[in-house]
């Protein structure tokens, strides 16, 4: 009995949508009586004619979250604007309930905004301050992040503390390596 219950228990899944269709997909899912969540953030946009407006944009562009039992995947995939569920061809990957529920509870209180994805161990470039332009490896240390900068000619490295907002990922085609 427990195995049957675990297969029918609803889980959160990420829905990949057509570009700029997140709000419509979320609305369509709710019309189908499916629990959905579209985290948004507010930003001020200034147009060339100097007018400003507060926009509400998806925190994760092209993604909406939906809580469904595994048997409801077809209903989600039949929703206009939905391209796929995140996962493999055979299986959608459930998301941790804790992460989605925490996001739902805190998104309005913490003023979130999108940021480039950086993973520990990835090459990153410092984009502002005295070390702007230097590249290194992102590492986690205690409560912050550091970048390890290597000086190949000296065969030495140092790590410097940086704010995550001061970094950008280094893609192979944009590397400043000589």
Backbone torsions as a table, in degrees:
resi	resn	phi	psi	omega
1	UNK	NA	-38.7	-179.1
2	UNK	-62.9	-37.3	-179.4
3	UNK	-67.8	-36.2	177.8
4	UNK	-66.3	-43.6	-180.0
5	UNK	-62.5	-39.9	-178.4
6	UNK	-67.2	-26.1	179.1
7	UNK	-81.1	-18.6	-179.4
8	UNK	-103.7	-5.1	-179.6
9	UNK	-69.9	130.9	-179.3
10	UNK	-69.1	144.8	177.0
11	UNK	-131.5	159.5	173.9
12	UNK	-82.9	138.2	175.6
13	UNK	-132.2	153.2	174.6
14	UNK	-93.3	131.0	178.6
15	UNK	-105.4	125.5	177.3
16	UNK	-90.1	124.7	-174.6
17	UNK	-112.4	165.8	170.9
18	UNK	-64.0	150.8	-178.7
19	UNK	-55.4	134.1	176.4
20	UNK	64.6	22.8	179.0
21	UNK	-113.7	10.1	-173.7
22	UNK	-59.4	-47.3	-177.5
23	UNK	-64.9	-40.1	179.4
24	UNK	-67.2	-41.5	178.7
25	UNK	-63.0	-45.2	179.4
26	UNK	-59.3	-44.5	178.1
27	UNK	-62.6	-44.7	179.2
28	UNK	-62.6	-39.2	178.6
29	UNK	-64.8	-41.4	179.5
30	UNK	-66.7	-36.9	175.9
31	UNK	-62.2	-29.0	178.5
32	UNK	-86.6	12.1	179.0
33	UNK	64.9	30.2	177.4
34	UNK	-106.2	135.3	179.7
35	UNK	-72.7	120.9	179.1
36	UNK	-129.4	162.4	-179.2
37	UNK	-144.2	123.8	176.9
38	UNK	-122.2	97.0	178.2
39	UNK	-69.7	132.7	180.0
40	UNK	-123.3	162.5	172.6
41	UNK	-132.8	157.9	179.6
42	UNK	-106.4	137.8	178.7
43	UNK	-143.3	149.5	176.7
44	UNK	-93.0	126.5	179.0
45	UNK	-113.4	131.6	177.6
46	UNK	-109.2	126.0	178.1
47	UNK	-88.3	168.8	-178.1
48	UNK	-58.7	-29.7	-179.6
49	UNK	-84.6	14.8	175.2
50	UNK	71.3	10.6	173.8
51	UNK	-83.0	148.1	-178.7
52	UNK	-122.6	149.5	176.5
53	UNK	-147.7	148.5	174.2
54	UNK	-89.2	122.2	179.8
55	UNK	-107.4	145.5	171.6
56	UNK	-107.6	113.4	-175.0
57	UNK	-120.5	155.1	177.8
58	UNK	-64.0	134.7	177.7
59	UNK	-66.9	-32.9	177.0
60	UNK	-120.7	89.8	-177.2
61	UNK	-53.4	135.5	179.4
62	UNK	74.5	14.6	178.9
63	UNK	-132.6	139.8	172.4
64	UNK	-132.1	148.0	178.0
65	UNK	-103.3	141.6	179.5
66	UNK	-136.0	139.7	179.1
67	UNK	-107.9	113.4	-175.5
68	UNK	-143.7	155.4	166.6
69	UNK	-74.3	154.6	-177.3
70	UNK	-52.2	-31.3	-178.3
71	UNK	-72.3	-9.5	-177.5
72	UNK	-93.4	5.5	-176.5
73	UNK	-59.0	-38.0	-179.7
74	UNK	-61.8	-39.1	178.3
75	UNK	-63.4	-39.8	178.5
76	UNK	-67.5	-46.9	-177.4
77	UNK	-65.8	-23.4	178.6
78	UNK	-83.6	-3.3	-179.0
79	UNK	-75.1	129.4	178.4
80	UNK	-55.9	134.7	179.7
81	UNK	93.3	-13.6	178.7
82	UNK	-84.0	127.8	177.5
83	UNK	-96.5	-40.3	-179.5
84	UNK	-170.5	170.0	167.3
85	UNK	-97.2	143.5	-178.3
86	UNK	-71.3	127.6	-179.6
87	UNK	155.7	-153.2	176.2
88	UNK	-95.2	175.8	178.1
89	UNK	-60.6	-35.2	-176.6
90	UNK	-85.2	-29.5	-168.9
91	UNK	-144.8	129.0	172.5
92	UNK	-79.0	145.8	-178.1
93	UNK	-92.9	118.1	176.7
94	UNK	-68.9	146.8	178.8
95	UNK	-98.5	152.0	178.4
96	UNK	-63.2	125.7	178.5
97	UNK	-53.9	-41.8	-177.7
98	UNK	-56.4	-44.6	-178.3
99	UNK	-64.0	-44.9	-178.2
100	UNK	-69.2	-43.5	-179.8
101	UNK	-64.9	-38.2	176.5
102	UNK	-65.1	-42.4	178.1
103	UNK	-62.2	-44.3	178.5
104	UNK	-60.5	-41.1	-177.0
105	UNK	-73.7	-32.8	-171.8
106	UNK	-106.6	-7.4	-172.6
107	UNK	-64.0	-33.3	-179.7
108	UNK	-83.2	-19.4	-176.1
109	UNK	-93.0	-23.2	-171.4
110	UNK	-106.1	2.8	-179.8
111	UNK	49.5	62.1	-178.0
112	UNK	-71.8	159.6	171.1
113	UNK	-151.3	151.4	-179.1
114	UNK	-62.3	153.8	176.9
115	UNK	-146.1	150.2	176.1
116	UNK	-58.4	140.8	179.6
117	UNK	-77.2	123.5	176.0
118	UNK	-127.6	131.4	178.8
119	UNK	-111.8	145.3	175.6
120	UNK	-56.8	134.1	-178.9
121	UNK	97.3	-11.1	-178.8
122	UNK	-86.7	151.0	175.0
123	UNK	-72.5	136.9	-179.9
124	UNK	-137.3	152.6	178.0
125	UNK	-114.1	133.4	174.8
126	UNK	-77.4	124.4	-173.5
127	UNK	-105.2	-2.1	177.6
128	UNK	-150.4	161.5	178.2
129	UNK	89.8	-169.9	-174.4
130	UNK	-63.1	-26.7	-178.5
131	UNK	-102.7	17.4	-178.2
132	UNK	-53.3	134.1	178.5
133	UNK	96.0	-17.8	179.9
134	UNK	-76.4	145.3	-178.3
135	UNK	-118.9	147.1	178.1
136	UNK	-162.2	-165.5	-178.5
137	UNK	-105.6	131.5	179.4
138	UNK	-76.6	129.3	177.4
139	UNK	-130.9	154.6	177.9
140	UNK	-100.1	133.7	176.8
141	UNK	-144.0	121.8	-176.7
142	UNK	49.2	-116.8	-175.6
143	UNK	-100.8	14.2	-177.2
144	UNK	-142.8	-173.3	176.9
145	UNK	-118.3	152.2	178.3
146	UNK	-135.1	157.9	174.4
147	UNK	-116.7	128.3	176.5
148	UNK	-88.7	118.3	179.1
149	UNK	-103.3	128.0	-178.7
150	UNK	-108.9	136.4	176.6
151	UNK	-111.7	93.2	-171.6
152	UNK	-59.2	-38.1	-178.3
153	UNK	-62.5	-31.8	179.6
154	UNK	-93.1	-12.2	-173.5
155	UNK	56.2	45.9	179.9
156	UNK	-138.0	155.0	176.4
157	UNK	-134.7	154.9	172.8
158	UNK	-133.4	158.9	172.5
159	UNK	-118.4	140.5	179.9
160	UNK	-124.8	143.1	178.2
161	UNK	-78.7	134.6	179.2
162	UNK	-139.8	157.2	171.0
163	UNK	-85.2	143.1	-177.5
164	UNK	-59.9	-27.7	179.3
165	UNK	-74.4	-9.3	177.9
166	UNK	-90.9	2.0	-173.7
167	UNK	-115.1	155.2	170.7
168	UNK	-138.9	148.2	179.3
169	UNK	-68.6	149.8	175.8
170	UNK	-101.7	115.8	176.6
171	UNK	-92.0	147.5	-177.4
172	UNK	-50.3	-39.6	-178.1
173	UNK	-74.9	-15.1	-179.3
174	UNK	-109.2	8.3	-178.0
175	UNK	-63.2	142.6	178.7
176	UNK	-92.7	12.3	-178.2
177	UNK	-61.5	143.7	-179.2
178	UNK	-91.4	NA	NA
